[in-house]
Amino acid sequence: MAAKADDTRAERLARFRPASGMDTPRFSGLSSFMRLPVLAPEDAPGLVEIGLIGIPFDGTTTNRPGARLGPRAVREASTGTRALNHATGIAPYALAPCADLGDVPVNPVDVAETDRRIEAFYRPLAEAGLVPLSVGGDHFVSFPILRALGAARPLGLIHIDAHSDTDDSQYGGSRLTHGTPFRRAVEAGVLDPRRCVQIGIRGSMDAADERDWAKDQGIRIVEMEEVCARGLPEVAAEARAVVGEAPAYLSFDIDALDPAFAPSTGTPEIGGFTTREALHLLRALRGLDLVGADLVEVAPPLDAGGITALAGAGILFEILCLLAERVAARAAT
């Protein structure tokens, strides 16, 4: 029987969850994020509370391409995830009805048109209060998502990455690239820079002042060396304090991980997080008022044995747990 918008929340929780690996093997059937039901985005409001979305676009990548294929690879890898987070005890599908809402219909040869299409895809979801969890694609995709989610009020930001992505332009004045999304979002008024924290930033730079603009706006940059010196619990506590209790967005670039754990990405930087450290960092962010999140820059053509897609799928599940716990808390108020 088809789900209806007037179904009770308990009925929707029972319907919009993954197929059990004990009923059908995880390697069988069509791939969807976490083996969730697939739902057209226009049908999602009123039925599901978290929508997983692919954005197969890497038209603003400035180094190694391939992230356009990230959603497919992460979908495939995510079929191995299960229903319960062993460390936190969170069972996300018991907390929020979830579905795979498919891919944004991007234009692979037109950045401006793709920018408009992404925002148009997310706006009705944001207006309906649905929480999107997105898989890119390169990091440019965060900007139009933030325009949709932050239209009513500026958001805070937890940004886990090797790069600050606050350049003004790249390659002769191009202002929409995977190195500029958060500068554009601050300028557009959809991010509050005083409530933004960037964690894990590292690597060589083109110029000494590359991060000065972000710092001048009040963005807190926690470079990887500081993470190592202070430790994850202290850094996570500061991040929570910076973002505060108001609505915020979480963006995780897979190149935050060391290339030993995620070699297949556009701009890898040595000296990053282990996968274990990334999980502990994410778990320390429980309870923040997250209204959306993304995982970006998985580039499967560069992968060895699917290691990067597997890491991405595991991180995606951890983020889903954060979102589901928060959605359930809102529903209870």
N, C-alpha and C positions, 0 to 999 in steps of 0.2 A: 504494500500500500504506500502510495506517495505521501511524503511528509507535507504538512500544511502549516501555514504561519500561525494558526490558532491552536496547534498542538501544545500541550503543556510542556514546560521546560524538561520535566522528567522524560517525556516521550521523545523529545528532540535529543536529549542526552543518550538515550538508548539507540537512536537511529544514526546519529552523526558521530560515529566512532570507527576505528579501523576494524577490518575483518580480522578475526583471531587467527594467529598462526597455528592454533590447535585445531581449527576447523578446516582451513585450507593452507597448504604450504606457503611460506613467505615468497618463494620464487615463482609462484603461479599467478595467473591473472594479469590484467593490465596494470602497469606501474602508476601509482599516484603517490603524492606525499604521504608517508606513514601508512599507506594502504587505506587511506580515508575515502569515503564516498566523494565522487566528483559532482560538482554542482555549478550551474551557470551563474556568473556573478550577479546577474539581475534577479535571480531567484533566491540569493543568499540572505538578504536582510529579513529578519523575522524568523529564519530557520536556524541559522548557525550564528555563533558569537565570535568565532575565530576562523578566518579564511586564509589558507595557504595559497600563495600566488607565485607563479614563475614570471620572470621578466628576462626573456632570452635576447639580451642586447649587449654588445660590446663595441659599439660604434664610436666610443670616445676613449678607448684604451690607447695609451701612448707607448706601451712596451709590447709585451707578448699577448696576442689575441687568443680567444677561445672561450671566454666566459659566457658567450651567448649560448653555449651548450651546457652551462652549469645547471639550470633547472632540471633538464632530463637526467643528468648524472646523479644529482642529489635525490631526485625522486626514486631512482633505481636503488641507490644505496640506503635510502630511508625505509625501504620495505623490511629491513632487518630490525628496526626498532620495535619495542614492545610497549606495554600499556602502563608500566609502573617504573618510576625513577627510584632505583634501589637506594640511593644516597639520601634523598630528601623525603621519600615517601609520597611524592606528588603523583597522582594518577590523573593526567591532564584531561583524558576523555570522559572521566567521571565528573569533571568540574565545569567543562564548557563544550557545547556542541561544536564540532569542527568539520571542515570539508576542504577539499582541494578545489579551488575556483578556477583552475586552468591557468593559461598564460595571457599576459597583456599582448594584444596584437600590435607588436612593434613594427616600425619601418626600418629595416636594417641599413638603409642607405640615406636616411634623413634624420639627423639628430633633433632638429627643432620639431619635426612632426612627431617623433617618438616621445619627446618631452611632453607635448600636448596630449598624446594618447595615454601616457601613463597617468597624468593628473586626472584626465577624464574618467579613467577606469576606477581610480581610488575615491574620487569625490563622493559619489553616491554611497559607497561603503562607509566612508567617514561620517557622512551625514546621518546614516542609519545607526551609527554607534558600533559597527562591526570592527573588530580588531584584526588588522592584516599582518600576516607574517610572510615576508617576501623572500624569494631567492633570485639573485641576479645571476648573470649580468654583471657589468662593471659598476663601480661605485657611483657613477653619475646618476643611476636610477634613484638614489636616495632623495635627490633634490625635488623632483616632481611629486614623489610620495609625501614628502614633508610639506609641500605646498597644500596638498589636499588635507592632510591630518592637522596642520597647524593654521588653517584658515581662520578658525574661530578665536585662537589665542596662541601666542608663541609657546613652543614646547622646550623642555629641557632635553639634553642629549647625553647618553652614554655611548661613546664611540671607541671601539676596541680595534686597533689597526696598527700597522707599521708606519703609516703616513698620515699627516694632519689633514690632507685634502682641503686645504684652505688657500690654494694658489688663486691669484686673480685671473690669470689666463695662461695658456700654454700654446706653443707652436704658432707664433705670429698673431696672437690676440684671440684665440679660441677660448671663449668664456664658459662653454659647457663641455667639460671633460670629466674624466674620473678623478682628476686632481683638484676640482673646484667646487664640489657639491655643497660643502658646509659653509663656504664663504658666500655662495649665492643664497643659501637658505637664511643666513644671518641678514644679508642685505635685503631679502624679501620680507623680513619681519616675521618669519615662521619659526625661527629658533631664537631663544633668549641666550646670548653668548655667556651671560653670567651664570647660567645654569647648564653649561656644556662642559663635559670633561672628556678628554681623549687619553686613552691608556695604551701603553706599549709602543709609543712612537720611537722610531730609531732609524738608523741607516744614514748613509752619506746624503748630502744636500747639494743643490746647484749653487746656492748662495747662503751666506751666514744669516741673512735676514729673512729666510724663507718662512719662518714661523712667527715673525714679529707681529704681523697683522693680527693673527689669531690671539696672541697674548695681549695685544693692545685692546682688543675687544672684550677681554675678560675671560676668554676660554682658558680653562685649566688644562695644561698639557703635562701629563705624567709620562716622562720618557722611560724607556725600558730600564735604563740604568737606575733610575729612582725606584722603579718597581722592585728590582733586585735588592736594593739597599734597604728598603722599608718593609718589604714583604706584602703578600697579597691581602691579608686581613686589614692592614692599616690603609692600603691604597683603596680597597673597596669601601671602607668606612668613610674615607674622604669623598669618594665619588658619590656615595649616598647623600652626604651632607651638601655637596655642590648642587645636585639635582633637586633635593628637597622632596616635598610631598606633592607638588603640582605635577600635572601630566608631563610625560617624557617619552622619548623614543630611544630604542636601542639599535645600534648599527654595528655589525661584526664583519670586518673584512677578514677573509681567511688568511691573508698574509700577515695577520697578527701572530699566527703560529710560525714557529721556526720552519724553514724549508725541509728540515728532516722529517717533519710531520705533515707538511702541506707543500710539496714542491711545485704543484701545478697551479700557478697563479700568475697574474700579469707582471707583477713587480716584486719578486721575492726578496726578502732581506734577512740575512743571517742574524742569530742572536734573539730570536723571538720566544714566545710562550711554547711550552710543551702542551700537548692536548690535555694532559691531566691538570696543568695549571689553569688552562682556559675554563675547564669545567668548574674548578673551585672558585674562580673569579665570578663566573656567571651565577653560581649558587649563592654567592655572598650578596647578590643584588635582589634577593627575594623581598617582596613587599612594596617595591617602587611602583608608582602609578603609571605603568607602561601602557601606551595606547597603540603601539605598533612596534615592529622590529623588522630587520632584514639581515640576511647573510649574503655576502657578495664576493665576487672575484674568484670563484672556483672555475678553473679552466681545464676541463677534462682532456682535451687533446694532448696536454702536456703531462698527463698523469701516468704513474707507474703502478699498475695493479689496482687502480681505483682508490689509492690511499687518501687523496685529498677529498674526493667526494665522500668517502666514508667518514673522515673527520668532520666535513661539513654537515652530514646527516646527524651525527652525534651532537654537534653544537646546536643544530636546528631543534632537536628534541629538548635540549636543556632550555632553550629560549621559549619553546612552546610551553614548557612547565611553568616558567615565570609568568607568561601571559595568561595561562589558564587559571592559575591561582589568583591572579588579580581580577580576572573576569568574574570568578566565583565570588570574590569578596564584594565586588560592586553589586552583583545580583542579590546578595544577602542583605544589602542596605535598603 
